[in-house]
Amino acid sequence: MPDYGWGIIAEIDVEEGFGALYQLRDYLMFVFGAVAVGVIIIAFFLGEKISARIQHITELPKK
């Protein structure tokens, strides 16, 4: 209360104050990690498929 020069001090521990934020951070890290692994796997298989076609095209003149 600024008019009276009073203030209130409240004390809470870190887990109570930031618990939900830490849970959200952990959940987002898990989701982003899973998406990253999925993208890497898809990129690997697409790269194999594309490179197989390119190798086939480069082998045709040698026959």
C-alpha positions as CSV (number, residue, x, y, z in Angstrom):
1,M,0.0,0.0,0.0
2,P,2.0,3.0,-1.2
3,D,-0.2,5.5,0.5
4,Y,0.8,4.1,3.9
5,G,4.3,3.0,3.1
6,W,3.4,-0.6,3.8
7,G,4.4,-3.6,1.8
8,I,3.7,-7.3,1.8
9,I,6.4,-10.0,1.7
10,A,5.4,-13.4,0.6
11,E,7.7,-16.4,0.4
12,I,7.1,-19.5,-1.8
13,D,9.6,-22.1,-2.7
14,V,10.9,-22.5,-6.3
15,E,8.9,-25.6,-7.1
16,E,5.7,-23.9,-6.2
17,G,6.5,-20.8,-8.1
18,F,8.0,-22.4,-11.2
19,G,6.7,-25.9,-11.1
20,A,4.2,-25.5,-14.0
21,L,6.8,-23.7,-16.1
22,Y,9.3,-26.5,-15.6
23,Q,6.7,-29.1,-16.6
24,L,5.8,-27.1,-19.7
25,R,9.5,-26.8,-20.6
26,D,10.1,-30.6,-20.1
27,Y,7.0,-31.4,-22.2
28,L,8.1,-29.0,-25.0
29,M,11.6,-30.4,-25.1
30,F,10.2,-33.9,-25.4
31,V,7.8,-32.9,-28.2
32,F,10.6,-31.0,-30.1
33,G,13.0,-33.9,-29.6
34,A,10.5,-36.4,-30.9
35,V,9.7,-34.2,-33.9
36,A,13.4,-33.8,-34.6
37,V,14.0,-37.5,-34.5
38,G,11.1,-38.1,-36.8
39,V,12.4,-35.5,-39.3
40,I,15.8,-37.0,-39.3
41,I,14.4,-40.5,-40.0
42,I,12.2,-39.2,-42.8
43,A,15.1,-37.2,-44.3
44,F,17.3,-40.3,-44.2
45,F,14.8,-42.5,-46.1
46,L,14.1,-39.7,-48.6
47,G,17.8,-39.2,-49.1
48,E,18.3,-42.9,-49.7
49,K,15.4,-43.0,-52.2
50,I,16.7,-39.9,-54.1
51,S,20.3,-41.0,-54.1
52,A,19.3,-44.5,-55.4
53,R,17.6,-42.9,-58.4
54,I,20.6,-40.7,-59.1
55,Q,22.9,-43.7,-58.9
56,H,20.7,-45.5,-61.3
57,I,20.8,-42.7,-63.8
58,T,24.6,-42.4,-63.5
59,E,25.0,-46.1,-64.1
60,L,22.9,-46.2,-67.3
61,P,25.6,-44.7,-69.6
62,K,28.2,-47.2,-68.3
63,K,26.2,-50.2,-69.6
